[in-house]
Amino acid sequence: MSRAVSEPAAGTTRAPSFEALLARPGLAWMGQNTTHLEPPPEVVEALLDSTRRHEFQFYAPPLGFAELRELIVADLGLAGAAAMITDGAVGGLHHICTALSPRLTRLISTDPGWPWPGRFAELAGVPVTAVQVYSPETGYKLSAGALAQVIEPGALLYLIDPLNPLGSSYSRDELEAIVALARANDVIIVHDCTYRHFADGHTLVAELYPEATLTTYSFSKWLGLAGLRLGAIVARPELLAEFSRTPSNPLGANIAAQRAAVAGLKVKDSWLPRLRQANRRNQQIVAEAVERSALGRVLVRPSHGNFLYVPVSDGVALNDLLLRQGIVVRAYPEAIRVTVLDPVDDDAFVETLARLFDRPSPVAAAGGRSVRVRTHRTMSAMGHSAMQAAVTTITGSVNHAWLMAKSWSPWAMPPAAAITGDPSTSHDRRP
């Protein structure tokens, strides 16, 4: 099944803005997939040193510092490739979609997935097809068979790997089958590797299809530089030249962020193993808490990202309930996505689930493990009967087929059928 990507329908209910959430002290941020662990001291010092030297008064090189570009290519292990620095990975995606749009026949993405590249392409008049991948038969990812039904010469394939929000990732064999189709149809692949550093056995499409693969790189997730907005496009020099000749930001990306990224890449070999270990441990703790509760189960376990996707009957209602307890997750009509990694936030989530579903406190039973303290609103703020009614709604029968409607919105309220789980009415809605 495929469909075009469109803007959210009018009248959908949205969560508080990031600005409003930032104004709430002590909030457990479990909805953005950014790393909140204490960063390497070298990264902090690089930021401070750049500030002390007033580097913020200068423009950075248009393509980024040469040292940073070389370190990114080395991190990916793509000998012979080149990199250009962008304003976050999304800045690179925007540049790719707009620069290529005059000659694209179509943009192909997945559903679920990240809708913004499709929206960038649509603005340029490029048709967009989002292929449904919410299926256990395909491992919750794009199969070569599904791609073969929609691929056409001159298209652009946007492949997220690991896939946000589900946590699935592609094997080398699966990518080889996708690449064979792309090569036969002269299709360019954008390989979005935002969560690569959390994945086990990750394969880069550029290793298999270097002549037509653009790899996007992010510092927001593994190094936690989300607010500094820094990313990169990596490709063969002759392919990258199409974008580097006219960079989207000719005055250069955040200079202090580039200094921090250089420092982070230099200590990656010691930092990343600790990050991955914390991710695995906290995934297990949160997944077990979900399974002990009445919510159900984690869809893809282990996740190849720093998040877990949990199908529920009403993700928006659950997010509202958690927000009253000082926790914010990413809400979908029939699921929530929970960022893991911060042990304090994870413990707050686990404890809240235990209170919501009258389960023993797993953190207290383990003697506690959080090293910092957060202040959370208590359950009494809702009233016991209201809380129980909300929990009953959230844990109602789940119909997964309604996961993503054409009017995709991460904050959209589901219809009544999504709560009751009536399969005759809660399937994919199309306006």
N, C-alpha and C positions, 0 to 999 in steps of 0.2 A: 504494500500500500504506500502511496506517496501523495504529497500535497504541497501546495505552495506555502511559504512562510508569510504570515501577515502580522500586522500590529494587533495587540490585545483588543478585545471587544470593548466598546464603551460600556461603562457602568460596572466594571469589575472592581472588587474591593482590593485595595492595596495596603500593604504593611506600612508602618511609619518609615519616613525617609531615613537615609543614612545619617543625615544631619541631626534629626531628632534622636536617633539611637545613640549617636556620639555624645549627646548631652546627658545621657543616663550613666552616672558613675556606677561601677561595679557590674555592669552588664556582661553576661557570658556570651561572647561572640562566637556562635557556632553555625553561622550561615554564609560566610564569605570564603571559606577554604584558604584563608591566609594563615601564615604561621605566626603564633603569638609567643613562642618560646623565647627566652632570653637570647638575643642574637650573639654571634661571636664577638668578643671584645674588639677584634681587629676591624670589624665592620663599623661599630660605633665610633671608634677612634678615627677611621677614615672620614666619616661624616663630620665629626668635630674638627678635624684638621682642615678639611675643605672650608668649613665655615670660618674658622679662625683666620684663614688666609684670604677670606672674602672672595672666594672663587665664584660665589653666586653673582658677582658683578660682571662676570664674563660669559660669553657664549661658548658652547662646546663645539668641537669639530662637527661638521654636518653629518658625517657617518659614524661618529663616536670615536673615542680614543682607540688608537691602533692596538694597544695592549689588551683592552677589554675585548675587542673583536677577535683577537688571536686566542684569548683564553676561552671564549665561548665555543669557537670551532674545535679547540682541543678538548673541551669538556664533552662535546658530542662525538668526538673521534671521527670527524668527517674530513679526512685528508684531502686537500685540494679545494675545499669549499671556502667561501668568504662570508663575512657577516656585515650587516649594517644595523646600527643601534636605532631603536624606535621608542616612541613615547608609550611604553608598555607594549606587551604583545598585541593588544587590541589595536594600537596605532599602526603596527605592521600589517595586521589583517585588513584594516581600512585602506591602507595604501595599496595593498595587493589587489583588493576587489575593485577599487576605483581605477587603478592604472590598467588593469586587464580588461575591464568591462567592455571597451569598444570592440573587442574581438571574441568575447565569450558567447557561446550559444546557450549556455545554461550554467547555473551553480547547483551542484548536488551536495546535500548535507544529510544529516541523520536527525531523526525525531524519536526520542528526545536527543537534545544536543544543545549547542549554544546558538541562539538565533541571529546574533548581530552580523556575521558575515553575509547571511542571506538578506538582511535588511539593507546592508551597504550595497549589495548587488542590485536589489530591487530599485533603489533610488536611481541607479544608472540605467534602468530599463531591462535588466537581465532577468529572465525567468528563473525561478528557484524551485527545486524539487527537494523535499525532505522525506527521506525513506524511513518508514517505521522500523525500528530495531528493538522494540520492547517485546522480546520473544525469547523464551528459554531455549527454543530449538536452535537459535543462532548464537546463543551465549550472550544475548543482549548487546549485540554489535552488528555492524553492517557485514553481510555476507556477499561473496562474489556473485552468487545467484541473484540476489536482490538488486545489486548494482547493475548487473547485465540487463535488467528490465528497463532501466531508465537512462543508461549511459548513452551519450551521443558524441560525435566528433566535435572537438573544440570546446568541450565543457571544462569546468573547474570543479574538482572534487575536494570538498573541505572535510578532512578526516580528523576527528578529535581522538587522541589516543595517549593515555587512558581517557575513557569517555566520561565526561561530566554531563549529567549528574549520577550515572549508574555505577561507575567504578570498574567497568569491564575494560579489557585491553586485548590487543590483537597478537596472535602468534606469528612467527615468521612465515609459516605456510599460508596463513590467511592473507597476510599482506602480499605475498608473492602472487596469489590468485587475483587480488585486486589490481596489482601493478600490471599484470598481463592484460587485463581489460583496458586499463588506462593507456598503456603503450599502443595497443591496437587501435585506439580511437583518438590518439593525439591529445590526451587529456592531461592537464597540469594538476598535480596533487599538492594541496596545502596540508602539511602534516602538523597539526597543533599539538605540541608536546608539553603543554603547560605542566602536566603532572608526571612527566617522565621520571623524575628523581625519586618518586615514591613507588614506582612499578618494579615488579620482578620480571627479569628476562625481557626487557623492552627492546624492540627492534625499530630502527629508524627506516622509514620508507626511502630516504635518500641513499641508503646503502644499496637498495635494490633498483632504484629508478633515479639516479643522480641527475640525469639530463633534464628532468621536468618536475622536480620536487622542490617546493619551498617549505622550509622548516621554520616554524615560529617558536620563539624561546621566551620564557618568562622568568623574572626574579621575584614575583609576588608570592609564590607558594613555598618553594623550598627555602628561600632565604628571607622571606618575610618583608620584602621591600615594596609592598603593595601601594602604599601612599606616595612613594617616590616616582612611580610610573616609569618603569624601565623594562625594555624587552629587546628583541632582535629578530631579523629575518636572516636565515642562513641558506645559501644555495651555491651552486657552481658560479664562478665569477661571470661567465657569459650570460647566465640567466639572471643573476642579481643585478647586472648592469642596467636592465630595463627599469629597475626601481631606484637604484642609487644615482642615476643621472639626474633625476629630479626628486630628491627626498621629500617626504611629506613635511618634514621640519628642517629646513635648510640652516637653521640657527642652532641645531644640535639639541639632543635630549639633556635632561637635568644633569648638570655637571657633578653635583655632589652625589647624586645617585650612582653615576658611573664610577666614581672613586670607591663608593661602598661596594659596588658589584665586583670590582677588581679585587678588593680585599676579601670578599666572600669566596670568590673562585680560587684564590690562593690558599684558603684554609678549608676548602670543600672536602678534601680527603679525610680530615679529622671531624668536620662538622656533620657531614651527610650520614655516616653510620649511626651517630647518636640520634639524628633526626628520624631516620628510618626505624630504628629500634623503638623510639617513643611512639611512632605512628602505629607500628604493629601491636605494641602493648595496649595502647589506648583504644585501638579498633576492637581488640578482644574484649576489653572491659565494657565498652559501650554496647557492642553486639550482644554480649551475654545479658546485659541489663534489659535490652529490648526484648530478648527472648524470654526472660523471666516475667516481664510485664504482659499485659494483654494486647500489646500493639501488634505482635506478629513476629516478623523476622526481617533480617537484613537481606536485601535482594541478591547482591553480589558479595560473596565473602570467601576469601579476603578481597577487599577493594584494592585496586591498584592506584588509588588516589589517597588523599588525606581526609576522606569523607566516607560516610555510609548512607546508602539510600534505603529508606524504610517505607514500604507501602502501607498506607492507612486509608480509612474511608473518607477522612476529611482533613487534609493537611493544613488548610488555612485555620480551621478551628483549633487544631492542636498547637499551631504556632502561636495563636492568640492566647491560648491557655498557658503555654510556656513563657510567653513574654510577660505575663503577670507575675511569674516567678523569677523574673530577671534573666531569662534565657531567650536568645533569638536563634532560630534555625531557618533554613531555607524551605519555604512552603510551596508545595505544588497541589493541584486539586485533589490528588489521591495519594500523596506521599509527603514525606519530609526528607531533606538531606541534612545530615548532621556532620559538621566539621569536627574532626578529632585532632589531637596533638597536645593542646593545653591541658595539663592534668587537673588544674583547678576547675576549668570550665567543664571538662568531662565528668569530674566528680559531682559538680552541681547538677548536671543533666541526669546522671545515674541516681542521685539522691531524690531528685524531683520525680522521676518515674516511680521510684519505690513508694513515695508518699501518695502519688496519684492512684496507684493500683494496690495500695495496702500491702506492700511487700517489705520484708526486712531490709534494713539499710545495709547494702553491700560494703559501702565505704567504712561505716562504723564497725562492721563485723571484721573487716580486715585491719582494724586499728587506725584507719585514716592514712592518707598519703599526700594530701595537698600541702604545699609549702607556703601558700598564701591564703588569705581569707577574703571571701567576697560576702557582701551583704545582699541577701535575696528577700524578696517579698514572701510573706508566709501564705500558706494555703487559706488562712482565715480571712484574707482579704476578699476572697470570692464567696465564702459561705459553703458549707459542706454539701448541701443539696445541689447548688449550682455547679459545683465542681464535679459531682457524681454524674449529673446530667450531661455535662460536656464530655466526660470520659466515655459515657455510654455511646454518645454520637460518634466520637472519634474511633472507637473500636468496633463499630458496626461492621457488617459484612462488606468485604472489599471486592470491587469488580475492577480488575487491573486494565481492562480493555479501554477504559475511559481516560487513561493516563494523560494524554496530551491532545487537546482539541485543536482545531485549526486556529482558533483565536487564542494562541498559546500565551499564557501569562503565568509567571510563577506565583502570583498572588491571587489568581482568579478563584472566586467562590464556586464550588461545584453545585450542580443541580441536586434536587432532593434524591434523585435516583442514585447518585454517587454515594449517598449516605446509606441508603437501604440496600444497595448492591443489586438492584433489579437489572438483570442482564438484558431485558428487552428495551430498556430506555437509557442505560448509562454507558452506551458505547460511544465511539468517536462522533462528536457533534460537528456539523458543518453549517455555517451560516448561509 
